[in-house]
Amino acid sequence: MRNRHDVIISDLQEMLNNPETNPERLANVLDILQSFGEIRIAIEFKCAACCKTVSNGRFIIPVTIGDEVLIILFPGGFEELCLKEACSGKIVRKEIEFIVIPYEMISSFEFYEVSCYAPIDCKGAK
């Protein structure tokens, strides 16, 4: 299992460092990662002057529209994603149903096991 993880992480790093990434290859790597079991996904990205992190993702789908690759992240079951925005010294947390992020705006992907992570509760947090 360790070798499989190493190969996938190596492929993912190569794709993130290569602006010419083949979206189909990205989809294959993400499908394999999602088959590991109770894996959740967090994505950090920039939007204008804000740094944003969306967590508690379960399903990730790359979609190509023309020359642009979009990443769509969904939660599992009846859960919601947790979006944390850091803008102008303020932190805002929101619960959202799904998110679409342009691939070139993503600065990092995080894959974690549910048992090893206690997500920040977005409910009521402003």
C-alpha positions in Angstrom: 0.0 0.0 0.0 2.9 2.4 0.8 4.3 2.1 -2.7 0.9 2.9 -4.2 0.7 6.0 -2.1 4.2 7.1 -3.1 3.5 6.7 -6.8 0.2 8.6 -6.6 1.8 11.4 -4.6 4.7 11.6 -7.0 2.2 11.8 -10.0 0.2 14.5 -8.2 3.3 16.6 -7.5 4.4 16.3 -11.1 0.9 17.4 -12.3 0.8 20.4 -10.0 4.3 21.5 -11.1 3.4 21.1 -14.8 1.1 23.7 -16.4 0.5 21.3 -19.3 -1.1 18.7 -17.1 -3.4 16.3 -18.9 -6.8 16.5 -17.2 -7.5 12.9 -17.9 -4.4 11.8 -16.0 -5.4 14.1 -13.1 -8.8 12.4 -13.1 -7.2 9.0 -12.9 -5.0 9.9 -10.0 -7.9 11.5 -8.1 -10.1 8.4 -8.7 -7.4 6.2 -7.2 -7.0 8.5 -4.2 -10.7 8.5 -3.6 -10.8 4.7 -3.6 -8.6 4.5 -0.4 -11.6 4.6 1.9 -12.5 7.3 4.3 -10.3 9.9 2.7 -11.3 13.6 2.7 -9.9 16.4 0.6 -9.0 20.0 1.4 -7.9 22.5 -1.2 -6.2 25.8 -0.6 -6.5 28.5 -3.3 -6.2 32.2 -3.9 -8.9 34.5 -5.1 -7.8 38.1 -5.6 -6.2 39.1 -2.3 -8.0 36.4 -0.3 -6.6 33.0 0.7 -9.3 30.3 0.9 -9.3 26.7 2.1 -12.2 24.4 1.5 -12.3 21.1 3.5 -14.4 18.0 4.1 -14.5 17.2 0.4 -15.1 13.6 -0.6 -15.5 13.7 -4.4 -13.3 15.7 -6.7 -13.9 16.0 -10.4 -11.7 17.8 -13.0 -13.6 19.3 -15.9 -12.0 20.8 -19.0 -13.8 23.7 -20.7 -11.7 24.9 -23.7 -8.2 25.4 -22.4 -9.3 25.8 -18.8 -9.4 23.0 -16.2 -11.9 23.4 -13.4 -11.9 21.4 -10.2 -15.3 20.6 -8.7 -15.3 19.4 -5.1 -18.3 17.8 -3.4 -18.8 16.6 0.2 -19.9 13.0 1.0 -23.5 12.0 1.7 -25.5 14.7 3.5 -22.4 16.6 4.7 -21.3 20.0 3.6 -18.0 21.5 2.7 -16.4 24.0 5.1 -15.0 27.1 3.3 -12.6 29.3 5.3 -11.7 32.7 3.8 -8.9 34.9 5.1 -9.4 38.4 3.7 -8.1 41.8 5.0 -7.3 40.3 8.4 -10.7 38.8 8.8 -11.5 35.1 8.8 -15.0 33.9 7.6 -16.2 30.3 7.7 -19.2 29.1 5.6 -20.8 25.8 4.9 -21.3 25.2 1.2 -22.8 22.4 -1.0 -20.0 22.3 -3.6 -17.3 24.5 -5.1 -15.8 25.0 -8.5 -12.1 26.2 -8.5 -10.0 27.1 -11.6 -7.0 24.7 -11.5 -4.5 27.5 -11.9 -5.7 29.2 -8.7 -5.0 26.1 -6.5 -1.9 26.2 -4.3 -2.3 22.9 -2.5 -4.4 19.7 -2.2 -4.6 17.9 1.2 -5.8 14.3 1.4 -6.5 13.1 5.0 -8.2 10.2 6.8 -11.4 11.1 8.6 -10.1 9.4 11.8 -7.0 11.6 11.8 -8.7 14.9 11.4 -11.1 17.0 13.5 -12.5 19.6 11.0 -13.4 23.1 12.2 -17.1 23.4 12.8 -18.5 25.9 10.3 -21.9 26.1 11.9 -22.4 29.5 13.5 -18.9 30.6 12.8 -18.7 34.0 11.1 
